[in-house]
């Protein structure tokens, strides 16, 4: 037995929340159906209540500047559940206006509801909000509408978004400790240079004795950091702003993406991330009846690395000429050979869509493994760098103290 919390809609479309102590999730669904409720979301109550989560805060205290990827994933899953339960699109959207937890999302859903009630297709209503619904998303929905399998397409879209969001969340959580280590270590060194070292500088100045070169360098740097902190902050801010503008430009972004693929440590991670994204998106599109040439065009928008996006464009041109997908993928050394061989097998067996999704699952796991190894490598490197900086400060001070006392070091 376990306690499950649920969100459901009553026959009038009002949102109902509660919990049940039952054997499994199927028992919750059966219990809700017995009360003429339409299940929207079911989860184990212990998981839902463990820790403080922003998504569980009441709407009056929850704020967000935009609609997040997780909001879109929940909307897609909830819409698939309601549509699969037999509700028309307009009624499902009406229910989701009350069900969504992000107040920024409500007017967007309301706008889509008005468009659908006015006779528009759901995909056309979503296309008006391209900031939230990508071209990939709207084309998937359009394919489901044309094929009459919108509920299945929405379900697959929910799975796709959940896999992507889990990967993003994993990368972000893995980077928390290294960032914390850099920030704390950097602040410790700044405090040492701006508050501790100046105390020694006063003592050394009063004695008027020549100091070792390393000590003079350290005292000079400490004075510079303390007296011209405002100028240093402005310089760092200006360089950061200029660098950000450059990286946002097409030329700067392309050069940075090319550099990522040349760095020995970072290249496998970028390859694994983009391979998983490429194969999952392409496999999902083909599985839902999108022609491969159209699918490859949409995949280009999902690839974040511009060098690999250009490679996908080349692949699309070669496939348009009649070549199999695996052959242009093998050229350029942009995709791992294992992925290329699996694509070749998928084409030979006529199961390309399922093979692409299998490749995506495999490389999602590889991404997690590579990031874990990279973090394990970064941690001792950062600790070593911090140790060297602190060691230099300590040794410089000791050399000065020993020279003052005329003791051999």
Protein Blocks (a to p, Z undefined) as FASTA:
>chain_A
ZZdddddddfkopacddddddfblmlmmmmmmmnopacfbdcdfklmmgojdfklpcfkl
gccfbdcfklmmmmmmmmmmmmmnopafklmmmmmmmmpmbfklmmmmmmmmmmmmnopa
fklmmmmmmmlmcfklmmmmmmmmmnopmmmmmmmmmmmmmmmmmmmmmmmmmmmmmmmm
mmmmmmmmmmmmmmmmmmmmmmmmmnopacdfklmmmmmmmmmmmmmmmmmmmmmmmmmm
mmmmmmmpmklmmmmmmmmmmmmklmmmmmmmmmmmmmmmmmmmmmnopafklmmmmmmm
mpmblklmmmmmmmmmmmmnopafklmmmgoplacfklmmmmmmmmmnopmmmmmmmmmm
mmmmmmmmmmmmmmmmmmmmmmmmmmmmmmmmmmmmmmmmmmmnopaZZ
